[in-house]
Amino acid sequence: MVILRHLQKTATSHPTSFNLQKYNHKRYVLEYRMSKRILIISHALNRSGAPMALLQLVKSRSSKNDADIFLLGLRYKDLEYEFAKYVKEVYIVESSPAKNLLLDIFQRLKAIPKIVKYIAKVKPDIVLINSAANSRAIVVSKILQKKFNYKIIVYMHEFKEMFRVFGNIRVITISLADKVIVVNKEQISWLKSKILTVKNIKVIPNSINKSDVEKLLKAEPENDFLKFINKFDFLISNIGIMTQRKGYDLYARIIADMSRYKDIGFVIIGDFAKEEDKNTFLKIVNENKLLDRVYITGITDNVFKYLKYTDVTAITSRSETFSRVALESMMLGKPVVAFDIPALRHVLPRNYPFFVKAFNTEEFIDKLIYIKNENRDSLDKLKKELVLQADNFSTEKIAKIFWDEINA
């Protein structure tokens, strides 16, 4: 301030020797550009795993991290207002993606000029691409990288089999990134076997925010759900958007084969991605006269208001990169029964006793019944172990690691 007053005085006494207005403008531009500008391009802004994981990290960014964040959402807008609280700007490209494959491809291509325009507008120092399925954003960012001189980071939540279309292309485009952040060690081995040029790979698992969970637990579900659960002594839940990969058909088979256990109810905390899958599921359940023992909540932004009333979580997935469902269940101390797929071993405690040989539904049922009949002391011990394990994935810990890596 002393220097500025001196400059103001100098400008007043010698108006031709110094232009204060021009100086202040240059100083403002310099300070404005001193804040690092991070552009996050998210493949989707719905309530699926990758956008939710990103939201947790953005919300928990340290106040010491003064970078300006701009968010470009390519598909959906479910989380637009939640992100808007924590970033400088949110821009949505396509709020209602087409379900028809050809129209979907057309929409994706039409988005490319908008990605170009937004990168040119923001002039970022870092481009963080949320999801390796975001091939358009990776390619466009690489083409413009030399002009704007930024670093490209891909935050990868997938394996190849999780890519719906253009799987091989998506694998190749990952190699264009300067750095790749993955959520488990299995992805590193897979990436290195597919893409030899990617060397800078970091593992940062997904996280869960304890204070957010505590707030969400205060909410109560609808009366229909409360009436439903009162009919049963034991409740089994499956959580998320049901797909073939999530094993909705395996869950249907488990339900059908447990028909003799009259005191058990089954809940899907979520819904189905495809109507035909839902119809197939309900057909199997109906053929076994079990419709009155199954409750589907529909898409929800609060799984915990339902989860707190259940006794065990069934994870029937054929593949995962990181199971947020397991993390949510552990946070409440809820036992998890899951097929023994690699990603889950990185989430659940070491030597966890309720893994099932993939994809043996008979063994799966045996594990569920074992938990149902387990004594209270053993369940309390398991609950403490699960809650302690969940603490390893606290957002406070993970967010610091994540943002330090982004800014490295």
matplotlib code that plots the C-alpha trace (Angstrom):
import matplotlib.pyplot as plt

x = [0.0, 2.9, 4.3, 0.9, 0.4, 3.8, 2.9, -0.4, 1.5, 4.0, 1.2, -0.5, 2.6, 4.0, 0.9, 2.9, 5.5, 3.1, -0.3, -2.0, -5.1, -2.9, -0.8, -3.8, -5.3, -2.0, -1.7, -5.3, -4.6, -1.4, -3.2, -6.1, -3.8, -1.8, -4.7, -4.3, -7.2, -8.3, -10.8, -12.6, -14.4, -16.8, -18.2, -21.5, -23.0, -25.5, -25.4, -23.3, -20.0, -17.5, -19.4, -20.2, -16.6, -15.5, -18.1, -16.7, -13.3, -14.4, -16.4, -13.5, -10.8, -8.7, -9.4, -5.6, -6.1, -7.1, -7.2, -10.3, -12.2, -14.4, -16.6, -17.7, -20.3, -20.9, -23.9, -26.8, -27.2, -28.4, -25.4, -25.2, -26.4, -24.4, -21.2, -22.1, -21.6, -17.9, -16.7, -16.4, -18.6, -20.6, -21.5, -23.6, -23.4, -26.2, -28.6, -30.8, -28.6, -30.4, -31.1, -30.9, -27.3, -27.1, -28.5, -26.2, -23.2, -24.4, -24.8, -21.3, -19.8, -21.9, -20.3, -16.8, -16.9, -18.3, -15.4, -13.0, -14.8, -14.9, -11.2, -10.4, -12.5, -11.0, -7.4, -6.7, -3.4, -4.7, -7.3, -8.7, -10.8, -13.2, -13.6, -11.5, -14.7, -14.3, -12.4, -13.6, -12.4, -9.0, -8.4, -9.6, -7.5, -4.4, -4.9, -5.2, -2.5, 0.4, -1.6, -2.7, 0.2, -1.7, -1.2, -3.7, -4.8, -7.3, -9.1, -9.9, -12.7, -13.1, -11.7, -12.1, -15.2, -17.0, -16.9, -20.2, -19.0, -15.7, -13.8, -10.5, -10.5, -10.9, -8.0, -5.8, -6.8, -5.7, -2.1, -2.5, -2.7, 0.3, -0.8, -3.5, -5.1, -6.7, -8.7, -7.0, -3.8, -5.5, -6.0, -2.2, -1.4, -4.1, -3.1, 0.6, -0.4, -2.4, -0.6, 3.1, 3.5, 1.6, 4.2, 2.9, 0.1, -1.1, -3.5, -6.0, -9.1, -12.5, -13.6, -16.6, -17.5, -18.5, -20.2, -22.3, -23.3, -24.4, -26.6, -28.1, -28.9, -31.3, -33.7, -36.5, -37.8, -41.3, -44.1, -44.5, -40.9, -41.4, -44.6, -42.6, -39.7, -42.1, -43.2, -39.7, -37.1, -34.1, -33.5, -31.0, -30.1, -28.5, -27.5, -27.1, -28.2, -28.9, -27.2, -25.9, -22.5, -24.0, -25.4, -29.2, -29.8, -27.6, -29.6, -32.8, -31.6, -30.5, -33.9, -35.7, -33.6, -34.2, -38.0, -38.2, -36.9, -40.3, -38.9, -36.4, -37.2, -35.1, -34.5, -33.0, -31.8, -31.8, -33.4, -32.5, -30.6, -32.7, -36.5, -36.0, -33.6, -36.1, -38.9, -36.7, -35.9, -39.5, -40.5, -38.2, -39.4, -43.0, -42.6, -41.5, -44.4, -42.0, -43.1, -44.5, -41.0, -39.1, -39.0, -37.4, -36.8, -36.2, -33.3, -32.4, -29.8, -29.8, -29.1, -28.5, -32.0, -32.8, -29.5, -29.8, -32.8, -31.2, -29.1, -26.7, -25.6, -25.4, -22.9, -23.6, -21.3, -19.4, -16.8, -15.9, -13.0, -13.9, -17.1, -18.7, -21.5, -19.1, -17.7, -21.2, -22.2, -18.9, -19.5, -22.7, -21.1, -23.3, -21.9, -21.2, -21.5, -19.8, -18.3, -14.6, -13.6, -10.2, -11.5, -13.4, -10.3, -8.9, -12.0, -13.1, -10.8, -8.0, -9.0, -12.6, -14.7, -17.7, -16.3, -17.9, -16.4, -17.4, -20.3, -21.6, -25.1, -25.5, -22.4, -23.7, -26.9, -25.0, -23.0, -26.2, -27.9, -24.7, -24.9, -28.6, -27.9, -24.7, -24.7, -24.9, -21.3, -19.7, -21.8, -20.8, -17.1, -17.5, -19.3, -16.4, -13.9, -15.9, -16.3, -12.6, -11.8, -14.1, -12.1, -9.1, -11.2, -12.3, -12.7, -10.5, -7.5, -8.2, -9.0, -5.6, -3.8, -5.8, -5.4, -1.7, -1.3, -3.4, -1.2, 2.1]
y = [0.0, 2.4, 1.7, 2.3, 5.6, 6.7, 5.8, 7.7, 10.8, 10.5, 10.2, 13.3, 15.5, 14.2, 13.2, 12.5, 10.3, 7.6, 6.2, 5.0, 3.6, 1.6, 0.4, -0.7, -2.6, -4.5, -5.2, -6.6, -8.8, -10.1, -10.9, -12.5, -14.8, -15.6, -17.9, -21.2, -22.1, -25.8, -26.9, -30.1, -31.8, -34.4, -37.1, -36.9, -34.9, -37.6, -39.5, -42.3, -43.3, -41.0, -37.7, -38.5, -39.3, -36.0, -34.0, -35.3, -34.2, -30.7, -30.2, -31.1, -29.0, -27.2, -23.5, -23.0, -24.2, -20.9, -22.2, -21.3, -24.3, -24.3, -27.3, -28.5, -31.2, -33.0, -35.1, -34.7, -32.0, -33.8, -32.5, -29.1, -27.1, -29.1, -28.5, -24.8, -24.2, -25.1, -24.0, -20.7, -21.8, -24.8, -25.2, -28.1, -29.3, -31.8, -32.1, -34.8, -37.4, -39.4, -43.1, -44.0, -45.0, -43.1, -39.9, -40.4, -40.5, -37.4, -35.5, -36.5, -35.2, -32.0, -31.4, -31.1, -27.4, -26.5, -28.2, -26.2, -23.0, -23.5, -24.4, -21.2, -19.2, -20.6, -20.8, -23.3, -24.3, -27.8, -29.8, -32.6, -35.1, -37.0, -40.5, -42.2, -42.7, -39.0, -39.6, -36.4, -34.3, -36.0, -35.7, -32.0, -31.1, -32.7, -30.8, -27.5, -28.2, -26.6, -23.4, -23.0, -24.8, -26.8, -30.1, -32.9, -35.3, -38.2, -39.3, -42.9, -44.9, -47.7, -50.9, -51.5, -53.7, -50.8, -48.7, -48.8, -47.9, -47.3, -49.3, -49.6, -46.0, -45.0, -47.1, -45.5, -41.9, -42.4, -42.4, -38.8, -37.7, -36.3, -38.1, -40.7, -41.1, -44.5, -45.8, -49.1, -51.0, -53.5, -50.6, -49.9, -53.4, -53.3, -49.9, -50.9, -54.1, -52.0, -48.7, -48.8, -45.0, -44.1, -43.9, -41.3, -43.2, -42.6, -44.6, -42.5, -44.4, -43.0, -41.4, -40.9, -37.9, -38.8, -35.5, -35.8, -39.3, -38.2, -35.5, -37.9, -40.5, -38.0, -38.2, -40.8, -42.9, -42.9, -44.6, -47.3, -48.4, -48.4, -50.5, -52.9, -53.5, -54.1, -57.4, -58.9, -59.8, -59.5, -57.2, -57.7, -54.6, -54.2, -50.6, -48.6, -48.5, -52.1, -53.3, -56.6, -55.6, -54.9, -58.4, -57.7, -61.2, -62.8, -60.9, -62.1, -65.7, -65.3, -63.9, -66.7, -69.4, -67.8, -68.1, -70.6, -67.9, -66.2, -63.7, -62.1, -59.1, -57.7, -54.1, -52.4, -48.9, -47.4, -48.5, -50.0, -48.4, -50.1, -50.8, -54.2, -55.2, -54.2, -56.1, -59.2, -58.9, -58.5, -61.4, -63.7, -62.4, -62.7, -66.3, -67.2, -65.3, -63.0, -59.5, -58.7, -59.4, -57.0, -53.2, -50.9, -47.4, -45.7, -43.3, -41.5, -38.9, -40.4, -44.1, -43.9, -43.2, -46.7, -48.4, -47.8, -50.1, -53.0, -55.9, -56.8, -55.5, -57.9, -56.7, -58.9, -57.0, -58.9, -56.1, -52.9, -50.5, -49.2, -50.2, -47.1, -49.4, -51.3, -48.1, -46.7, -50.0, -50.1, -46.6, -47.8, -51.1, -53.1, -56.5, -57.0, -60.2, -59.9, -61.9, -62.1, -59.7, -57.8, -54.3, -55.2, -56.6, -53.0, -51.7, -54.4, -55.4, -57.9, -61.5, -60.5, -63.7, -62.9, -63.0, -65.5, -67.4, -65.7, -66.2, -68.9, -67.9, -70.9, -69.9, -66.3, -67.4, -69.5, -66.4, -64.3, -66.9, -67.2, -63.5, -63.8, -66.5, -65.0, -64.0, -60.4, -60.2, -61.5, -59.0, -56.1, -57.1, -57.2, -53.8, -52.1, -53.6, -52.3, -48.8, -48.7, -49.8, -47.1, -44.5, -45.2, -43.7, -40.5, -37.6, -35.4, -37.8, -38.6, -35.1, -33.8, -36.5, -35.9, -32.1, -32.3, -34.7, -32.4, -29.4, -31.3]
z = [0.0, 0.7, -2.7, -4.3, -2.5, -3.7, -7.3, -6.9, -5.6, -8.5, -11.0, -9.7, -9.6, -12.9, -15.0, -18.2, -16.5, -15.2, -16.2, -12.9, -14.6, -17.0, -14.1, -12.0, -15.0, -15.5, -11.8, -11.9, -14.9, -13.2, -9.9, -11.8, -13.7, -10.5, -9.4, -11.0, -13.3, -13.3, -15.9, -15.0, -17.9, -16.5, -18.8, -16.9, -14.0, -12.9, -9.6, -10.9, -9.3, -11.1, -10.7, -7.1, -6.3, -8.0, -6.0, -2.7, -3.7, -4.9, -1.7, 0.5, -1.2, 1.3, 1.7, 1.2, -2.4, -4.0, -7.6, -9.6, -10.8, -13.9, -14.5, -18.0, -17.8, -21.1, -20.2, -17.6, -15.0, -11.8, -9.8, -11.4, -8.4, -5.9, -7.9, -8.4, -4.6, -4.8, -8.3, -10.1, -13.0, -14.3, -17.9, -19.2, -22.8, -23.0, -20.1, -21.7, -23.7, -26.3, -25.6, -29.2, -30.1, -33.4, -31.8, -28.9, -31.2, -33.0, -29.7, -28.7, -32.0, -31.7, -28.3, -29.7, -30.8, -27.4, -25.7, -27.9, -27.2, -23.4, -23.2, -25.2, -22.8, -19.6, -20.7, -18.0, -16.4, -15.7, -17.6, -15.3, -17.3, -15.0, -16.6, -19.2, -21.2, -22.1, -25.3, -27.0, -24.2, -24.0, -27.8, -28.0, -24.9, -26.5, -29.8, -27.9, -25.3, -27.2, -27.8, -24.1, -22.4, -19.8, -18.1, -18.9, -16.1, -16.6, -13.5, -14.5, -12.9, -15.5, -16.9, -20.6, -20.2, -18.6, -21.7, -23.5, -26.9, -28.7, -26.1, -28.0, -28.9, -25.3, -24.2, -26.8, -25.9, -22.3, -23.5, -24.5, -20.9, -19.0, -15.8, -15.0, -11.6, -11.0, -8.0, -7.5, -8.2, -10.6, -13.1, -13.1, -14.2, -16.8, -18.2, -18.5, -20.3, -22.8, -23.0, -22.7, -23.1, -19.9, -17.1, -14.7, -13.0, -9.4, -7.3, -5.2, -4.0, -3.8, -0.5, 1.8, 3.9, 7.5, 8.3, 5.1, 6.0, 9.5, 8.0, 5.5, 8.2, 9.8, 6.9, 6.9, 3.9, 2.6, 4.6, 1.9, 2.6, 6.4, 6.0, 3.7, 6.1, 9.1, 7.4, 7.7, 10.3, 8.0, 5.0, 2.2, 0.1, -3.3, -4.1, -7.3, -10.9, -11.9, -15.1, -16.4, -15.1, -11.7, -11.8, -11.6, -13.0, -10.4, -7.7, -9.2, -9.1, -5.4, -4.5, -6.3, -4.6, -1.2, -1.5, 1.4, 3.8, 4.5, 7.0, 4.5, 2.4, -0.5, -1.4, -4.4, -3.2, -6.7, -10.0, -13.4, -16.2, -18.9, -18.7, -20.4, -17.6, -15.0, -16.8, -16.9, -13.2, -12.2, -14.5, -12.6, -9.2, -10.3, -11.6, -8.1, -6.5, -4.6, -5.8, -2.3, -0.9, -3.2, -2.8, -5.4, -4.0, -7.4, -8.0, -4.8, -3.7, -0.2, 0.0, 3.8, 4.8, 3.4, 4.1, 7.9, 8.1, 6.2, 7.7, 5.0, 1.6, -1.4, -4.1, -7.1, -9.6, -12.3, -12.3, -10.4, -10.2, -6.8, -4.9, -3.5, -2.3, -0.1, 1.3, 2.1, 3.8, 5.8, 7.0, 8.8, 9.9, 7.6, 6.6, 2.9, 0.9, -2.5, -5.3, -5.1, -7.8, -7.6, -7.0, -3.8, -2.2, -2.1, -0.3, 2.2, 5.2, 4.7, 5.0, 4.8, 5.4, 3.2, -0.2, -2.6, -5.5, -8.7, -9.6, -7.3, -6.2, -3.9, -1.9, -1.9, -0.3, 2.3, 3.3, 3.6, 5.9, 7.9, 8.7, 9.4, 12.0, 13.5, 17.1, 18.2, 19.7, 16.4, 14.4, 16.7, 16.3, 12.5, 12.5, 14.4, 11.9, 8.9, 10.4, 11.1, 7.6, 6.2, 8.0, 5.8, 2.9, 4.7, 2.3, 4.5, 4.0, 0.3, -0.8, 0.4, -1.5, -4.6, -4.8, -3.9, -6.9, -9.2, -8.3, -8.3]

ax = plt.figure().add_subplot(projection="3d")
ax.plot(x, y, z, "-o")
ax.set_aspect("equal")
plt.show()
